[in-house]
Amino acid sequence: MTILLQTKGLSKRFGGLTALNNIDLALESCVILGLIGPNGAGKTTLFNCLTGVYPIDGGDIIFGNRSIRGLKSHVTTSLGIARTFQNIRLFGNMTALENILVGQHCRMKAGVWGAIAMNRSTLKEEKKAFGKADELLNFVGLNDQGDTLAKNLPYGDQRRLEIARALAVKPRLLLLDEPTAGMNPRETAELTGFIEQIRTELELSILLIEHDMRVVMGISDRVTVLDYGVKIAEGSPEEVRKNPKVIEAYLGRLGTMMGKRAVTA
Amino acid sequence: MSYLLNPQVIIDQIINGLTIGGIYALIALGYTLVYGILFMINFAHGEIFMFGSFGGFAALTYFVNSGFSDTHPGLSIVAAFLAAMVVSAILGALLERIAYRPLRNAPRLAPLISAIGASIFLQNVMMLIIKARMQVYPDIIQEEFLEFGWFSISYFQLFIISGSVLLMVGLYLFIQKTKTGKAMRAVAEDRDAASLMGIDVNRIILITFVIGSALAAAAGVMVGIYYTQIDHMMGFIPGIKAFTAAVLGGIGNVPGAMLGGYFLGLAEAFGVLFMPAEYKDVIAFGLLVLVLIFRPSGILGEVVSERA
């Protein structure tokens, strides 16, 4: 399998605080990598570094076969990295359909002049974009919600719409930041199945931050554990679950001493 | 005050109000577009309007001197508008690039002061170019009236009213329907999320300045044609009044700026029926004070959200 994303000694500091210290990651194509760790471990910071929101202080990020260190967010996005957010960040005053159309922005060619001239290629492209947006709405099961303002959608649908918007970018790598946060068990199960489906049908790699261990252990091919900005474990879900360092990070030393099984599936 | 009941006076004032209101609205859109995206008031916008007016002035003067306007009057007016819009668009883009972008992440007061500085700078640049005296706009449209039984409208007014409506409808469709328009709305709502959806935020901000400036330029040429005299200080009062209009409608809200512009224009037109015309400005700024006290979020009430 080819490696799609690789970080080499990635470091990020905020003043005196080292949020990420020497992180080495490798993610093959068509793989779901779970990223877990206690609060403040640096998971979202890692996402922000990968997508160019934060400049990194050390190391390098290789995507495909080029370094994306120091590139701006909209450039990393057009290279094929799309993401969702821990706290939903849809464009609330735009309709569901429009949100997806915005996601397609960097895949469309027409510019301001095309919009003013309204020439045939622009109109054709617009039409295609609308078709694609409809397709994506169907794919995430929001067929009849296209004209609803994003802020008026139920919470679970907003999460799905955010994923659809990210998919509109036509990513090769999808970063999901706690996609099931705030969902009830039924919604969570549905979404888990949906993430699997995205991977198999669209053949892309997924980097998944998730606190729900059933989700992470259930769908990840491999799991990486961060704690205080350091990678403390990596491996199959089974290996990670049994790793004493991971149990300690989640429950403290006491947990290990008492032999409790910290991360239960 | 029996003349207040005269329908002819009422209709005349409505026409006057819509004419000047359309001009205010076009300028106000520039304030509101920029505020919607950057949460900053571009106080140099009045000077962009002034430069546009002079751009149109230069073009029209050239057409008149070369005799082109005698053979093609319509074409020269369109060309003058385009020239004005190009001048202002370039100026707006430069202003954003030089005076505002370096301060994008500075405290909110910094770009405001930079804007005021740019405003004074631009006034003085124009004064150096044209000297401190009035310039007379070449008249191309004949000052003639269309009679409709009990009221009449001048060609100027008809031209300004329809021109401003046309531009505003165009802008509205652009923002609602086109890819770039959607990107503008996305950036206005959440700049970072928009960037992560592959939108080049700097480019969109630049386009916003260019569009706002081009609209102000159109208003500048209209003012030149309507009032026939322009000078380097002409941007100040219309700039502040258009800002008032934008606040009236709800700053950051595009239909609000249009509504605010017409509202202010009509208020001034009817205000002069009750008091001497010199008090016209009092009406505008009195309204601004009242709105700020009683409805700070404006007529269309965009919820003012303080973002970190």
Chai-1 contact restraints between the chains, C-beta under 6 A:
chainA,res_idxA,chainB,res_idxB,connection_type,confidence,min_distance_angstrom,max_distance_angstrom,comment,restraint_id
A,T51,B,L196,contact,1.0,0.0,6.0,A-B,restraint_1
A,S73,B,S195,contact,1.0,0.0,6.0,A-B,restraint_2
A,S73,B,L196,contact,1.0,0.0,6.0,A-B,restraint_3
A,H74,B,S195,contact,1.0,0.0,6.0,A-B,restraint_4
A,H74,B,G198,contact,1.0,0.0,6.0,A-B,restraint_5
A,H74,B,I199,contact,1.0,0.0,6.0,A-B,restraint_6
A,H74,B,D200,contact,1.0,0.0,6.0,A-B,restraint_7
A,T77,B,L196,contact,1.0,0.0,6.0,A-B,restraint_8
A,T77,B,G198,contact,1.0,0.0,6.0,A-B,restraint_9
A,S78,B,G198,contact,1.0,0.0,6.0,A-B,restraint_10
A,R83,B,L196,contact,1.0,0.0,6.0,A-B,restraint_11
A,R89,B,D190,contact,1.0,0.0,6.0,A-B,restraint_12
A,R89,B,A193,contact,1.0,0.0,6.0,A-B,restraint_13
A,F91,B,A186,contact,1.0,0.0,6.0,A-B,restraint_14
A,F91,B,E189,contact,1.0,0.0,6.0,A-B,restraint_15
A,M94,B,R185,contact,1.0,0.0,6.0,A-B,restraint_16
A,E98,B,K182,contact,1.0,0.0,6.0,A-B,restraint_17
A,L101,B,K182,contact,1.0,0.0,6.0,A-B,restraint_18
A,V102,B,K182,contact,1.0,0.0,6.0,A-B,restraint_19
A,V102,B,A186,contact,1.0,0.0,6.0,A-B,restraint_20
A,V102,B,M197,contact,1.0,0.0,6.0,A-B,restraint_21
A,G103,B,M197,contact,1.0,0.0,6.0,A-B,restraint_22
A,H105,B,A183,contact,1.0,0.0,6.0,A-B,restraint_23
A,H105,B,G198,contact,1.0,0.0,6.0,A-B,restraint_24
A,H105,B,I199,contact,1.0,0.0,6.0,A-B,restraint_25
A,C106,B,G198,contact,1.0,0.0,6.0,A-B,restraint_26
A,M108,B,K179,contact,1.0,0.0,6.0,A-B,restraint_27
A,V112,B,T180,contact,1.0,0.0,6.0,A-B,restraint_28
A,A115,B,T178,contact,1.0,0.0,6.0,A-B,restraint_29
A,A115,B,T180,contact,1.0,0.0,6.0,A-B,restraint_30
A,V169,B,G198,contact,1.0,0.0,6.0,A-B,restraint_31
